[in-house]
Amino acid sequence: MLADASDELGLTGLTESDRTIYMLLWEAADKSSRQLEVRYEEFVDAVSGPGVKFSRAQFYKTLKKLEELKLIERVGSPRSARYHLLGEV
């Protein structure tokens, strides 16, 4: 059932770390606009807890992968830290 849900949401190409970061982005985003401003240090501080561990490199690699899969889009300039979440979770 989980595999079917992953297929439907387009998450099959994501690692477990990618999925965790994606879910945490959804939790941190504004519910009405689906936007958030996210930087590694602030994000880790906000979501730190048991089992939540990922490196800076993994975080930014995941953001890039999510952009390529059209699950998020950057708002503003290429150096902007503001994202709009696309799709449904």
C-alpha positions in Angstrom: 0.0 0.0 0.0 2.9 2.4 0.8 4.5 1.6 -2.5 1.3 2.4 -4.3 1.0 5.7 -2.5 4.6 6.5 -3.4 3.9 5.8 -7.0 0.8 8.0 -7.0 2.7 10.9 -5.4 5.7 10.6 -7.7 8.0 9.7 -4.8 9.5 6.5 -6.1 12.8 8.1 -7.1 13.4 9.5 -3.6 15.5 8.0 -0.8 14.2 7.6 2.7 16.1 10.8 3.6 14.6 12.6 0.7 11.1 11.6 1.7 11.7 12.7 5.3 12.9 16.1 4.3 10.0 16.5 1.9 7.5 15.6 4.6 9.2 18.0 7.0 9.0 20.8 4.4 5.2 20.2 4.1 4.9 20.4 7.9 6.9 23.7 8.0 5.1 25.4 5.1 2.3 27.9 5.4 -0.8 25.8 4.9 -2.7 28.3 2.8 0.0 29.5 0.4 2.2 26.3 0.5 5.3 28.5 0.7 8.2 28.6 3.1 11.6 30.1 3.5 14.1 27.5 4.4 17.8 27.5 5.2 19.6 24.4 6.5 20.5 25.7 10.0 17.1 27.2 10.8 15.3 24.1 9.3 17.4 21.6 11.4 16.8 23.7 14.5 13.1 23.8 13.9 12.7 20.0 13.1 15.4 18.5 15.3 14.2 15.5 17.2 14.8 11.8 17.5 15.5 10.1 14.2 15.8 13.5 12.3 19.3 13.6 11.1 20.6 14.7 7.7 23.6 16.6 6.6 23.7 20.0 4.9 24.8 18.3 1.7 21.9 15.9 1.9 19.4 18.7 2.6 20.4 20.8 -0.5 20.8 17.7 -2.7 17.2 16.8 -1.7 15.9 20.3 -2.5 17.5 20.1 -5.9 16.0 16.7 -6.6 12.6 17.9 -5.5 12.8 20.8 -7.9 13.8 18.5 -10.7 10.8 16.2 -9.9 8.5 19.3 -9.9 7.5 18.7 -6.3 8.7 22.1 -5.3 9.7 25.3 -7.1 12.0 28.1 -6.0 10.3 31.5 -5.7 12.5 34.4 -6.7 16.1 34.4 -7.7 18.3 31.3 -8.0 19.8 32.1 -4.6 16.5 32.5 -2.9 15.6 30.3 0.0 11.8 30.6 -0.6 10.0 27.7 -2.1 6.5 26.8 -3.2 5.4 23.3 -2.6 3.6 21.6 -5.5 1.5 18.5 -5.6 -0.3 16.9 -2.6 0.9 15.0 0.4 
